[in-house]
Amino acid sequence: MKTTIRGYALLLLLAAGAALPGPAAAQARPGTSAELLTAQDREMLALANEFARRCGEVLERWIAKGEVSEERLFASLYYPIPKTDPPKFSTDWDKLSDRDVLPIEEAILARSPAIFFTVMVDRHGYLPTHDQRYSLPLTGNPASDLVNNRTKRIFNDRTGLAAARNEAPFLVQRYQRDTGESMVDLSVPLNLRGRHWGAVRIGYRSVDGR
């Protein structure tokens, strides 16, 4: 049986880790108006808003069908998956995400060749389902797995937490990923039943080189 004790202990670790700087500083720009964004950023913001709306509908549907409770979705219970490094975690709802959120991620990803990734995260940076290109089978080779299997991790680095916790209409961050790519991360908050639940994030290559 999965216990709340383990999840609570992990939540404490997340709280402690939140104060730590990420591996690379990001240039962050929260916003309420898209007027100062580049044309590409505005395009990605439109995609992110669509992405957030569709993910929100999925979360609502899970609750309505009794597949998971609202309490469980907000519970911050993460169950360690053995023998994974960086650590991976399952939840009471990550399999639902694999089923229902992945098709949305893939559809948004296909809309522009500049996009690196499209993901949904909770407010602690937990990423239940990554795009298929980053969910390849684990090989046991740490260097390969870091790049090719990034699903079910908690991205509580500076950039990841900023995206997950931002409640402004959008957040634009320019940073260097832990795999070496320089990219733009545009996120939009994801709310569930009047409460901030997390965010959707779109990572993309800037066409103007910024």
N, C-alpha and C positions, 0 to 999 in steps of 0.2 A: 504493500500500500504506500502511495506517495504521501509524505508527511509535510505539514506546514512548517515544521521546524527547519528542515533543510532549506525551503524557500525563504524563510525569514532570515536565516543566516546569510544566504546569498544576497538578500536585499541589503543587509548591513554592509557587506563588502562593496556593493554597488555605491552605497552612500559614501563610503570612505574613498572609493576610487574616483568619485565625481570631482574631487578637489585636485586631482592630479592633472598636469598638463598632458596633452596628446603628444604623439611622436613628432608632429610638425604643426606649427602654428598656422591658423587659417585666417584669411581676411574675410570678416563676416559683415554682412549688410542686411539687417532686418528691415522690412519695409511695409508700408501701408499703401503705397502708390507705385504703379508700374511705370510711371512716366520717366524715371531716371534709369530704367533698365535698357540694355541693348535690345535690338530686334530679336536676336537669338534668345536672350533671357526671357523676353515676353512670350516667345513661342513656347519655351519650356515651362513657364508659369502657367500657361493655358493647359498644357498637358498635365502638369502637377495638380491643378484644380480638378480636372476630369478624373485623374487617378484617385485623388482623395475622396471625391464623391462616390466613385464606384466601390472603393474599399469600405467606406462608411456604410454603404448599402449592404455589403456582405456581412459586416459585423452585426448589423441590425437583424439581418435574416437568420444568423446563427442563434441569436437570442430568441427571436420570434418562434423558431422551430424547436426550441429546447435543446439544441445541440451543445450549447455552453451557456452558462449564466453570465449576466452582467458582472456579478461579483467576481467570478473566475477570470474574466477578461481584464479586470482591474487588480487582480490579486498579487501580481508580481511574484509568482511561484515559478521557479526555473529548476528543472531537474537535470543534473549533470549527465551528459552522455559519456560513458567510460572510454578511456583511451583516446581522447581527442586533444590536440594541441595545435593552435589555440583552443581553449575549452569551448565545447558546444553544449547546447541545452535543449531539452524538449519542454513543452508546457502542456496544459490541459486542452490547448486549442491549436497547436502548431500543425497537426495533421489536417485540420479543417483549412488552415491557410494554404498548405500544400495543394489541397484540392481546388480551392476557390480563388485565392489571391494570385497564384502563379499565372493563370491565364490572363489576368488583368495586367500583370507586370510585363508579360511577353508582348501583349498587344501594344502597350505604351512604348516599350523598347523598340518595336519595329517601326515606329513613326519617324525616326530620324537616325541616320547613320552616325551622327555625332554623339549619341547617347552611349555611355559605358554601362550604366546600371539603372534599374528602377526597383525600389524596394519600399516595403512598409515596415515601420518599426514602432515599438511601444515607447512609452515615455522614458524608459531606462535604456533605450538603444537596442533592445532585443530584436533581432531580425529573424523571424520564424521561417521565412521562405525567400531564398535568393533566386535570381534569374537562372534559367537552366544552364547558361554558359558558366556560371559560378557555383554550380551544384553538381559537379562531376564526382564520380565515385572516389572515395579516399584511397590513396595509394600507399600511404606510410612514408612517403617522401615529404618532409616538412616544407621544403621550398616550393614544390609543385602544389601541395595541398593548400598552402597559404593563398595562392593565386586562383586555383581552380575549384576549391570547395570552401566558400565563405558563408554558407547558410547556417542558420541556427546559432549564430554567435551573438554576443552582447558587445556592441560597438559603443563603449563608454569612454572613448577618447574625446578630446575637446570638440572636434568637428561633429562626431556622432551624437554627443549629448546636446550640443547646441541645437542641432536639427530636431532631435527628439523632444526637447523641452520648449522650443520656441512656440509662442502663442500669437505672435504677430501674423498678419496674413501670409507672409512668405519670408524666407531667409535665404540669402545668397552667400555662399562661402567659396573662396578660392583656396585650394590647399593641395598638398602632395599626399597622395594615398600611401599606405604602408607597403604597397607593391611597386611604388616608384613613379606612377603616372601623376602628372599635374592635371587637375581638373576643376570644374565648377560643380558645386553641390547646391542645388536649389530644392528647398523643402517647403512643404505646406502642412500646417497643423491638421491633425485628424481628431475630430471630436466625436464623442459617442454619448448620446442622451444628455447633452448639455455639459459634459465633462471632457477635459482635455485628455485624450487617450495616448496620442503619439504623433506620428507624422508619416508622410510619404516623402521619399527622397529620389531625385533624379540627378545622376552624375553624368556630366557631359564634357566634351572637349570644346573649348572656346574657339570659335571660328576667327575671332579677331586677335587671337594670340595672347589675350590678357590672362 
